[in-house]
Amino acid sequence: MSYLTLPAVIKGIKVNPQIAWLIAHPDITFDRFSECKQHVSDANGCYNAYSAAVQLAEAHDCSEDGLKRRLRIQTADRTCCG
């Protein structure tokens, strides 16, 4: 990959419509993120779910729902899947 294409790749990651959709649907994001921790059947889907979960966990939403969502995702990220 050339250094000239890297900015376009990074921009594509940031504006991924699947990630944007998952961010808008945090419950679905949590379910997919949790499922992917146990079994990866679709690597791209799991990557998108993980990316959305990270963005939701790092959001600066201090509302009650925002804090609950952040805690839910951060707790799921710490659990160990056998």
Secondary structure, DSSP 8 states (H G I E B T S, - for coil): --TTTHHHHHHHHHT-HHHHHHHH-HHHHHHHHHHHHH--S-HHHHHHHHHHHHHHHT----SHHHHHHHHHHHHHHHS---
